[in-house]
Amino acid sequence: GEQQLVLIARAIAQQAGILIMDEPCANLDYGNQARVMEELKRLSREGYLIVQSTHSPDQAFLYADQAAVLSDGVIRAFGKPEEVLTEALLEAMYGIPVRLFDAGDTGRKLCMPERVKGE
């Protein structure tokens, strides 16, 4: 997590107004994922444009203002995560049934795979 935060700090020092990140939370534990995502959200509020790839719908639900869903190089959906990331779309993208849940009083959603057959 510290290495990702250092890379983000370097981009800020170089006065980059746009940060393009490929899976910035890959190989990070849960705490460091949250730290990196909170820092990116803070930068977004300060006017930075953050473009990141992720395979985690929860990151989009919790931190993104907009989401683009890509498959085979084609944008399949674009808009607010809570509007475009539907159970049907996520099931089609990941090839497994998923359920979306409201995350309490946060106004956000969370995604969970449904039980695998035989469980």
C-alpha positions as CSV (number, residue, x, y, z in Angstrom):
1,G,0.0,0.0,0.0
2,E,2.8,2.4,0.8
3,Q,4.3,1.9,-2.7
4,Q,1.0,2.8,-4.3
5,L,0.7,5.9,-2.1
6,V,4.3,6.8,-3.1
7,L,3.4,6.5,-6.8
8,I,0.3,8.7,-6.3
9,A,2.5,11.3,-4.4
10,R,5.0,11.2,-7.3
11,A,2.2,12.0,-9.8
12,I,1.0,14.8,-7.6
13,A,4.5,16.2,-7.3
14,Q,4.7,16.2,-11.1
15,Q,1.5,18.2,-11.2
16,A,-0.3,15.6,-13.2
17,G,-4.0,16.5,-13.3
18,I,-5.0,13.0,-14.5
19,L,-4.0,9.7,-12.8
20,I,-4.5,6.6,-14.9
21,M,-4.1,3.5,-12.8
22,D,-4.4,-0.2,-13.6
23,E,-5.7,-2.2,-10.7
24,P,-4.2,0.1,-8.0
25,C,-5.3,-2.2,-5.2
26,A,-4.0,-5.4,-6.7
27,N,-2.0,-7.5,-4.2
28,L,-2.9,-5.2,-1.3
29,D,-4.5,-6.3,2.0
30,Y,-8.0,-4.9,2.8
31,G,-6.7,-2.0,5.0
32,N,-4.2,-0.8,2.3
33,Q,-6.9,-1.1,-0.4
34,A,-9.1,1.2,1.6
35,R,-6.2,3.7,2.2
36,V,-5.4,3.8,-1.5
37,M,-9.0,4.2,-2.5
38,E,-9.7,6.9,0.1
39,E,-6.6,8.8,-1.2
40,L,-7.8,8.6,-4.8
41,K,-11.3,9.7,-3.7
42,R,-9.7,12.7,-1.9
43,L,-7.8,13.7,-5.0
44,S,-10.9,13.4,-7.1
45,R,-12.7,15.8,-4.7
46,E,-9.7,18.2,-5.2
47,G,-10.2,18.2,-8.9
48,Y,-7.9,15.4,-10.1
49,L,-9.3,13.1,-12.8
50,I,-8.9,9.5,-11.7
51,V,-9.2,6.7,-14.2
52,Q,-8.7,3.2,-12.8
53,S,-9.4,-0.3,-13.8
54,T,-10.7,-2.8,-11.3
55,H,-12.4,-6.2,-11.2
56,S,-14.1,-5.3,-8.0
57,P,-17.7,-3.9,-8.3
58,D,-17.5,-2.9,-4.7
59,Q,-14.7,-0.4,-5.4
60,A,-16.9,1.2,-8.0
61,F,-19.9,1.3,-5.7
62,L,-17.9,2.7,-2.8
63,Y,-15.5,5.2,-4.5
64,A,-16.5,6.0,-8.1
65,D,-18.6,8.8,-9.5
66,Q,-18.8,7.1,-12.9
67,A,-18.2,3.6,-14.1
68,A,-17.5,2.2,-17.6
69,V,-17.9,-1.5,-18.0
70,L,-15.6,-2.9,-20.7
71,S,-15.8,-6.3,-22.3
72,D,-13.8,-7.4,-25.4
73,G,-12.6,-3.8,-25.9
74,V,-16.2,-2.5,-26.0
75,I,-17.9,-0.2,-23.5
76,R,-21.0,-2.2,-22.5
77,A,-22.3,0.4,-19.9
78,F,-21.4,3.8,-18.6
79,G,-22.9,5.9,-15.9
80,K,-23.3,6.1,-12.1
81,P,-22.2,2.7,-10.6
82,E,-25.5,2.2,-8.8
83,E,-27.4,2.7,-12.1
84,V,-25.3,0.7,-14.5
85,L,-23.8,-2.1,-12.3
86,T,-26.9,-4.3,-12.2
87,E,-27.1,-8.0,-11.1
88,A,-27.8,-9.0,-14.7
89,L,-24.8,-7.0,-16.1
90,L,-22.4,-8.3,-13.5
91,E,-23.6,-11.9,-13.9
92,A,-23.0,-11.6,-17.7
93,M,-19.6,-10.1,-17.2
94,Y,-18.3,-12.5,-14.5
95,G,-20.2,-15.6,-15.6
96,I,-21.7,-16.2,-12.1
97,P,-24.9,-15.2,-10.4
98,V,-24.4,-12.2,-8.1
99,R,-26.5,-10.3,-5.6
100,L,-26.4,-6.6,-4.8
101,F,-27.2,-5.4,-1.3
102,D,-27.7,-2.0,0.2
103,A,-24.8,-1.1,2.5
104,G,-26.8,0.1,5.4
105,D,-27.3,3.9,5.7
106,T,-24.4,4.6,3.4
107,G,-26.6,4.9,0.3
108,R,-24.1,2.6,-1.4
109,K,-24.4,-1.0,-2.7
110,L,-22.2,-4.1,-2.2
111,C,-21.8,-7.1,-4.5
112,M,-21.6,-10.7,-3.5
113,P,-21.5,-13.9,-5.5
114,E,-24.4,-16.2,-4.9
115,R,-23.7,-19.6,-3.4
116,V,-22.1,-22.1,-5.8
117,K,-24.2,-25.1,-6.6
118,G,-23.7,-27.9,-4.1
119,E,-23.0,-25.6,-1.1
